[in-house]
């Protein structure tokens, strides 16, 4: 069994670069910075930042080009791929990239990209999450998800029970319904 899976959360270091292949397929390239924090033996807080090259294709590339900007906080999920080529100087070069399958924008609508409320982009202080403000009217560019009431499928009309019917032993899907408020996270 093999597994090649990458999941990162970080900030874009530059605007996505959108191009089309000769076949007309859109491709976007950008870099995401992630930071790792630790305390050294002297009690000093340390930080190491990694820069990840990300490639998206087709519709995901178009979405990245339309909505992402330098400083945008994103979740990227994909796989690692290393490609090689010979440079003009005759030296073989390598580049490892994340080929993204999924991207989730993590910035709140209405806040500047890459900066939390009242803190600089590199601030290390914890931020207390606040619930996002509810807009009066949803904008067409933002998806609207209502988590207040779970959607339940309509129940078919009850059939008369037959003694030999298999429905007596089948579980009722309405009894096993998962409600949003019962999820522990």
Backbone as CSV, one residue per row, in Angstrom:
resi,resn,N_x,N_y,N_z,CA_x,CA_y,CA_z,C_x,C_y,C_z
1,UNK,0.839,-1.181,0.000,0.000,0.000,0.000,0.880,1.238,0.000
2,UNK,0.505,2.246,-0.780,1.237,3.506,-0.869,0.303,4.658,-0.546
3,UNK,0.881,5.733,-0.046,0.089,6.915,0.266,0.919,8.151,-0.011
4,UNK,0.366,9.066,-0.763,1.003,10.346,-1.053,-0.050,11.408,-0.811
5,UNK,-0.107,11.952,0.403,-1.161,12.892,0.800,-0.513,14.061,1.529
6,UNK,-0.902,15.276,1.153,-0.386,16.490,1.766,-1.557,17.352,2.196
7,UNK,-1.475,17.884,3.430,-2.466,18.837,3.922,-1.701,19.968,4.610
8,UNK,-1.909,21.194,4.157,-1.242,22.342,4.767,-2.252,23.472,4.959
9,UNK,-1.978,24.297,5.966,-2.712,25.545,6.172,-1.656,26.633,6.264
10,UNK,-1.790,27.647,5.437,-0.811,28.721,5.435,-1.316,29.912,4.650
11,UNK,-0.386,30.837,4.390,-0.716,32.071,3.687,0.026,32.135,2.356
12,UNK,-0.650,32.669,1.329,-0.022,32.845,0.026,1.065,33.907,0.126
13,UNK,2.207,33.645,-0.502,3.295,34.621,-0.501,3.238,35.536,-1.716
14,UNK,2.403,35.188,-2.678,2.222,36.016,-3.883,0.883,35.673,-4.515
15,UNK,0.404,36.531,-5.387,-0.831,36.253,-6.111,-0.628,35.027,-7.006
16,UNK,-1.670,34.218,-7.206,-1.530,33.066,-8.104,-1.217,33.514,-9.530
17,UNK,-0.378,32.740,-10.195,-0.032,32.981,-11.590,-0.845,32.000,-12.427
18,UNK,-1.743,32.522,-13.271,-2.641,31.687,-14.068,-2.135,31.647,-15.509
19,UNK,-2.039,30.438,-16.053,-1.662,30.247,-17.451,-2.546,29.168,-18.044
20,UNK,-2.476,28.997,-19.342,-3.187,27.923,-20.031,-2.174,27.070,-20.777
21,UNK,-2.388,25.750,-20.761,-1.533,24.858,-21.526,-1.853,25.049,-23.010
22,UNK,-1.022,24.527,-23.908,-1.358,24.626,-25.337,-2.711,24.010,-25.663
23,UNK,-3.170,23.061,-24.848,-4.487,22.438,-25.071,-5.613,23.279,-24.481
24,UNK,-5.278,24.413,-23.823,-6.296,25.297,-23.279,-6.704,24.981,-21.846
25,UNK,-5.957,24.122,-21.146,-6.295,23.749,-19.770,-5.668,24.773,-18.823
26,UNK,-6.481,25.408,-17.951,-5.930,26.392,-17.018,-5.093,25.717,-15.926
27,UNK,-3.995,26.383,-15.556,-3.123,25.923,-14.478,-2.702,27.147,-13.659
28,UNK,-2.739,27.015,-12.338,-2.349,28.117,-11.444,-1.168,27.662,-10.600
29,UNK,-0.211,28.553,-10.403,0.947,28.308,-9.554,1.002,29.387,-8.489
30,UNK,1.260,29.001,-7.260,1.465,29.962,-6.179,2.242,29.282,-5.070
31,UNK,2.678,30.073,-4.101,3.460,29.564,-2.983,2.708,29.829,-1.686
32,UNK,2.683,28.822,-0.805,2.040,28.944,0.505,3.129,28.797,1.568
33,UNK,3.141,29.729,2.514,4.093,29.689,3.626,3.411,29.103,4.853
34,UNK,4.090,28.150,5.501,3.617,27.594,6.763,4.715,27.799,7.793
35,UNK,4.323,28.019,9.041,5.301,28.261,10.104,5.153,27.217,11.194
36,UNK,6.293,26.850,11.775,6.354,25.914,12.895,6.993,26.669,14.056
37,UNK,6.333,26.652,15.219,6.811,27.373,16.392,7.205,26.376,17.478
38,UNK,8.277,26.676,18.224,8.699,25.860,19.354,9.488,26.738,20.324
39,UNK,9.699,26.208,21.514,10.492,26.902,22.525,11.814,26.160,22.665
40,UNK,12.932,26.885,22.516,14.249,26.248,22.613,14.606,25.990,24.081
41,UNK,15.711,25.305,24.349,16.093,24.991,25.736,16.306,26.224,26.616
42,UNK,16.562,27.382,26.019,16.741,28.628,26.773,15.419,29.330,27.057
43,UNK,14.312,28.747,26.618,13.001,29.351,26.848,12.616,30.391,25.804
44,UNK,13.398,30.514,24.744,13.111,31.487,23.690,12.201,30.862,22.644
45,UNK,11.215,31.620,22.230,10.278,31.143,21.201,10.978,31.230,19.843
46,UNK,10.944,30.115,19.103,11.577,30.032,17.789,10.517,29.786,16.719
47,UNK,10.867,30.150,15.485,9.940,29.967,14.362,10.734,29.527,13.143
48,UNK,10.170,28.575,12.431,10.757,28.150,11.151,9.638,28.177,10.118
49,UNK,9.872,28.864,9.020,8.871,28.988,7.963,9.295,28.168,6.756
50,UNK,8.366,27.392,6.232,8.582,26.597,5.021,7.743,27.202,3.901
51,UNK,8.254,27.144,2.691,7.547,27.662,1.526,7.231,26.496,0.592
52,UNK,5.951,26.320,0.287,5.473,25.192,-0.510,4.979,25.685,-1.864
53,UNK,5.497,25.102,-2.932,5.022,25.414,-4.277,3.756,24.604,-4.528
54,UNK,2.682,25.292,-4.955,1.383,24.647,-5.161,0.965,24.830,-6.619
55,UNK,0.431,23.753,-7.198,-0.070,23.785,-8.576,-1.517,23.308,-8.549
56,UNK,-2.404,24.062,-9.181,-3.803,23.649,-9.319,-4.151,23.612,-10.800
57,UNK,-5.089,22.770,-11.163,-5.470,22.572,-12.552,-6.964,22.812,-12.757
58,UNK,-7.331,23.088,-13.976,-8.709,23.196,-14.454,-9.548,24.186,-13.641
59,UNK,-10.720,23.777,-13.181,-11.649,24.689,-12.494,-11.058,25.206,-11.183
60,UNK,-10.319,24.356,-10.464,-9.688,24.803,-9.228,-8.667,25.904,-9.503
61,UNK,-7.960,25.825,-10.613,-7.014,26.880,-10.993,-7.752,28.199,-11.247
62,UNK,-8.894,28.126,-11.923,-9.677,29.337,-12.187,-10.173,29.967,-10.888
63,UNK,-10.636,29.126,-9.955,-11.130,29.627,-8.668,-9.993,30.278,-7.886
64,UNK,-8.827,29.649,-7.866,-7.673,30.217,-7.158,-7.290,31.571,-7.754
65,UNK,-7.286,31.657,-9.074,-6.945,32.921,-9.721,-7.956,34.011,-9.444
66,UNK,-9.214,33.644,-9.285,-10.273,34.626,-9.070,-10.331,35.104,-7.626
67,UNK,-10.139,34.209,-6.646,-10.403,34.551,-5.254,-9.170,34.709,-4.360
68,UNK,-8.047,34.116,-4.720,-6.879,34.174,-3.835,-5.974,35.343,-4.179
69,UNK,-5.392,35.914,-3.147,-4.444,37.016,-3.283,-3.299,36.795,-2.304
70,UNK,-2.231,37.543,-2.485,-1.104,37.481,-1.563,-1.619,37.714,-0.139
71,UNK,-1.225,36.834,0.793,-1.650,36.945,2.180,-2.882,36.133,2.521
72,UNK,-3.613,35.624,1.530,-4.817,34.830,1.792,-4.454,33.579,2.582
73,UNK,-5.261,33.262,3.609,-5.066,32.034,4.386,-5.885,30.933,3.725
74,UNK,-5.215,29.798,3.434,-5.868,28.701,2.725,-5.499,27.360,3.336
75,UNK,-6.395,26.402,3.137,-6.135,24.992,3.402,-5.952,24.343,2.047
76,UNK,-4.843,23.641,1.867,-4.555,22.965,0.612,-4.410,21.477,0.891
77,UNK,-5.045,20.679,0.049,-4.943,19.222,0.158,-4.577,18.685,-1.215
78,UNK,-3.609,17.789,-1.248,-3.196,17.243,-2.529,-2.136,16.181,-2.363
79,UNK,-1.221,16.115,-3.345,-0.151,15.118,-3.335,1.160,15.778,-3.738
80,UNK,2.279,15.182,-3.318,3.594,15.693,-3.684,4.010,15.131,-5.033
81,UNK,4.659,15.979,-5.810,5.191,15.545,-7.098,6.499,16.287,-7.333
82,UNK,7.529,15.568,-7.745,8.817,16.192,-8.056,9.053,16.068,-9.554
83,UNK,9.386,17.178,-10.165,9.703,17.141,-11.595,11.143,17.598,-11.778
84,UNK,11.742,17.195,-12.872,13.128,17.584,-13.138,13.259,18.068,-14.568
85,UNK,14.292,18.875,-14.800,14.588,19.400,-16.123,16.054,19.807,-16.154
86,UNK,16.561,19.977,-17.336,17.938,20.428,-17.504,17.886,21.910,-17.845
87,UNK,18.559,22.720,-17.026,18.566,24.164,-17.223,19.420,24.568,-18.407
88,UNK,19.382,25.849,-18.741,20.162,26.364,-19.867,21.660,26.216,-19.626
89,UNK,22.042,26.112,-18.347,23.455,25.939,-18.011,23.884,24.477,-18.038
90,UNK,22.964,23.560,-18.409,23.274,22.149,-18.513,23.171,21.384,-17.205
91,UNK,22.748,22.044,-16.131,22.622,21.401,-14.820,21.195,20.892,-14.644
92,UNK,21.095,19.641,-14.143,19.777,19.067,-13.906,19.189,19.691,-12.647
93,UNK,17.948,20.167,-12.746,17.279,20.829,-11.629,16.035,20.040,-11.239
94,UNK,15.628,20.205,-9.960,14.461,19.517,-9.416,13.557,20.533,-8.736
95,UNK,12.258,20.249,-8.766,11.282,21.092,-8.069,10.182,20.181,-7.528
96,UNK,9.970,20.240,-6.207,8.902,19.470,-5.578,7.715,20.386,-5.377
97,UNK,6.549,19.931,-5.818,5.332,20.743,-5.771,4.199,19.956,-5.135
98,UNK,3.232,20.681,-4.615,1.987,20.077,-4.158,0.989,20.230,-5.295
99,UNK,0.515,19.118,-5.821,-0.535,19.142,-6.837,-1.844,19.104,-6.066
100,UNK,-2.518,20.241,-6.005,-3.698,20.393,-5.145,-4.931,19.757,-5.775
101,UNK,-5.650,19.000,-4.925,-6.936,18.438,-5.312,-8.083,19.228,-4.695
102,UNK,-7.776,19.925,-3.587,-8.809,20.635,-2.837,-8.204,21.892,-2.238
103,UNK,-8.989,22.962,-2.177,-8.559,24.209,-1.577,-9.744,24.802,-0.839
104,UNK,-9.506,25.249,0.396,-10.551,25.917,1.167,-10.005,27.272,1.600
105,UNK,-10.747,28.330,1.294,-10.357,29.679,1.711,-10.724,29.848,3.184
106,UNK,-9.761,30.262,3.999,-9.981,30.360,5.437,-10.129,31.792,5.933
107,UNK,-9.920,32.776,5.087,-10.107,34.167,5.503,-11.577,34.445,5.724
108,UNK,-11.874,35.277,6.705,-13.252,35.695,6.931,-13.605,36.786,5.925
109,UNK,-14.840,36.769,5.412,-15.245,37.839,4.502,-15.178,39.184,5.212
110,UNK,-14.630,40.173,4.530,-14.588,41.523,5.087,-13.330,41.836,5.878
111,UNK,-12.433,40.839,6.114,-11.179,41.128,6.803,-10.057,41.145,5.790
112,UNK,-9.026,41.956,6.036,-7.911,41.988,5.100,-7.227,40.621,5.052
113,UNK,-6.782,40.215,3.878,-6.126,38.928,3.723,-4.829,38.890,4.495
114,UNK,-4.615,37.776,5.222,-3.356,37.548,5.887,-3.182,38.256,7.207
115,UNK,-4.130,39.069,7.648,-3.976,39.798,8.897,-5.197,39.530,9.771
116,UNK,-4.963,39.003,10.974,-6.055,38.809,11.922,-6.392,40.156,12.552
117,UNK,-7.561,40.260,13.121,-8.024,41.520,13.694,-7.061,42.012,14.763
118,UNK,-6.435,43.158,14.538,-5.585,43.800,15.522,-4.189,43.237,15.627
119,UNK,-3.823,42.218,14.875,-2.500,41.629,14.947,-1.825,41.709,13.596
120,UNK,-0.505,41.813,13.610,0.253,41.803,12.374,0.286,40.406,11.783
121,UNK,0.761,40.289,10.566,0.771,39.002,9.885,1.689,37.993,10.567
122,UNK,2.734,38.448,11.274,3.670,37.530,11.909,3.480,37.467,13.409
123,UNK,2.372,37.947,13.938,2.158,37.940,15.387,2.013,36.512,15.893
124,UNK,2.597,36.248,17.052,2.571,34.892,17.597,1.559,34.748,18.720
125,UNK,0.879,35.819,19.094,-0.086,35.751,20.186,-1.319,34.983,19.742
126,UNK,-1.914,34.194,20.635,-3.127,33.468,20.251,-4.283,34.421,20.016
127,UNK,-5.131,34.053,19.096,-6.295,34.864,18.756,-7.535,34.140,19.242
128,UNK,-8.379,34.839,19.986,-9.635,34.249,20.435,-10.625,34.331,19.300
129,UNK,-11.151,33.188,18.848,-12.081,33.240,17.721,-13.379,33.921,18.110
130,UNK,-13.883,34.714,17.191,-15.169,35.369,17.384,-16.094,34.903,16.283
131,UNK,-17.368,34.774,16.575,-18.276,34.322,15.517,-18.359,35.371,14.418
132,UNK,-18.397,34.948,13.147,-18.479,35.905,12.059,-19.826,36.623,12.067
133,UNK,-19.788,37.883,11.645,-21.018,38.671,11.567,-21.897,38.112,10.456
134,UNK,-23.187,38.103,10.679,-24.119,37.605,9.679,-24.507,38.753,8.745
135,UNK,-24.255,38.628,7.440,-24.663,39.689,6.519,-26.175,39.734,6.375
136,UNK,-26.691,40.937,6.111,-28.135,41.095,5.939,-28.601,40.369,4.682
137,UNK,-27.852,40.490,3.621,-28.169,39.827,2.360,-26.944,39.038,1.922
138,UNK,-27.069,37.781,1.551,-25.910,37.050,1.061,-25.461,37.605,-0.280
139,UNK,-24.143,37.695,-0.473,-23.617,38.170,-1.739,-23.514,36.996,-2.690
140,UNK,-23.620,37.228,-3.997,-23.600,36.125,-4.945,-22.268,35.373,-4.957
141,UNK,-21.155,36.016,-4.533,-19.853,35.355,-4.591,-19.610,34.439,-3.407
142,UNK,-20.437,34.509,-2.363,-20.226,33.689,-1.183,-21.293,32.603,-1.099
143,UNK,-20.863,31.359,-0.876,-21.869,30.311,-0.707,-22.588,30.489,0.621
144,UNK,-23.858,30.159,0.637,-24.659,30.297,1.845,-24.991,28.899,2.348
145,UNK,-24.620,28.628,3.595,-24.908,27.337,4.201,-25.668,27.600,5.485
146,UNK,-26.857,27.046,5.613,-27.664,27.222,6.809,-27.503,25.985,7.666
147,UNK,-26.819,26.136,8.820,-26.601,24.987,9.694,-27.548,24.995,10.879
148,UNK,-28.472,25.934,10.912,-29.398,26.016,12.034,-30.373,24.847,12.049
149,UNK,-30.941,24.510,10.896,-31.905,23.419,10.827,-31.380,22.364,9.867
150,UNK,-31.216,21.118,10.342,-30.786,20.069,9.416,-31.899,19.748,8.422
151,UNK,-31.472,19.437,7.225,-32.422,19.091,6.181,-32.742,17.609,6.316
152,UNK,-34.025,17.303,6.415,-34.439,15.906,6.500,-35.217,15.561,5.256
153,UNK,-34.950,14.388,4.678,-35.685,14.016,3.475,-37.144,13.732,3.825
154,UNK,-38.029,13.991,2.878,-39.441,13.699,3.157,-39.628,12.204,3.356
155,UNK,-40.490,11.871,4.282,-40.751,10.456,4.549,-41.879,9.985,3.652
156,UNK,-41.720,8.788,3.075,-42.780,8.279,2.202,-44.002,7.914,3.040
157,UNK,-45.174,7.879,2.428,-46.365,7.503,3.176,-46.222,6.085,3.709
158,UNK,-46.779,5.875,4.893,-46.674,4.566,5.547,-47.469,3.531,4.773
159,UNK,-46.824,2.380,4.598,-47.505,1.286,3.902,-48.137,0.384,4.951
160,UNK,-49.243,-0.259,4.608,-49.830,-1.195,5.570,-48.849,-2.328,5.840
161,UNK,-48.725,-2.696,7.106,-47.763,-3.721,7.500,-48.324,-5.104,7.198
162,UNK,-47.465,-5.902,6.663,-47.776,-7.291,6.361,-46.948,-8.135,7.318
163,UNK,-47.487,-9.204,7.798,-46.768,-10.018,8.763,-45.474,-10.550,8.183
164,UNK,-45.410,-10.794,6.893,-44.207,-11.331,6.265,-43.336,-10.221,5.687
165,UNK,-43.654,-8.989,5.983,-42.927,-7.854,5.414,-41.531,-7.759,6.019
166,UNK,-40.541,-7.419,5.181,-39.161,-7.264,5.653,-38.963,-5.908,6.309
167,UNK,-39.929,-4.989,6.156,-39.751,-3.647,6.711,-39.776,-3.650,8.231
168,UNK,-40.274,-4.723,8.861,-40.266,-4.789,10.319,-38.850,-4.882,10.859
169,UNK,-37.931,-5.454,10.096,-36.563,-5.624,10.575,-35.628,-4.536,10.084
170,UNK,-36.026,-3.716,9.110,-35.167,-2.664,8.587,-35.166,-1.474,9.535
171,UNK,-33.977,-0.866,9.750,-33.931,0.310,10.618,-34.590,1.508,9.944
172,UNK,-35.140,2.381,10.744,-35.768,3.600,10.248,-34.683,4.661,10.104
173,UNK,-34.430,5.175,8.876,-33.354,6.150,8.704,-33.595,7.437,9.496
174,UNK,-34.834,7.804,9.769,-35.105,9.021,10.527,-34.633,8.879,11.973
175,UNK,-34.618,7.647,12.513,-34.160,7.438,13.875,-32.644,7.590,13.981
176,UNK,-31.900,7.320,12.909,-30.455,7.388,12.916,-29.938,8.723,12.399
177,UNK,-30.768,9.709,12.312,-30.398,11.000,11.760,-29.330,11.670,12.620
178,UNK,-28.320,12.233,11.974,-27.254,12.956,12.672,-27.593,14.438,12.615
179,UNK,-27.632,15.051,13.763,-27.944,16.468,13.834,-26.653,17.258,14.045
180,UNK,-26.574,18.456,13.463,-25.390,19.282,13.547,-25.014,19.576,14.984
181,UNK,-26.002,19.829,15.836,-25.713,20.171,17.225,-25.184,18.985,18.029
182,UNK,-25.302,17.759,17.530,-24.774,16.588,18.219,-23.351,16.250,17.850
183,UNK,-22.782,16.922,16.864,-21.406,16.672,16.462,-20.490,17.310,17.490
184,UNK,-19.501,16.576,18.030,-18.696,17.092,19.141,-17.666,18.148,18.778
185,UNK,-17.459,18.488,17.537,-16.455,19.493,17.190,-17.062,20.619,16.423
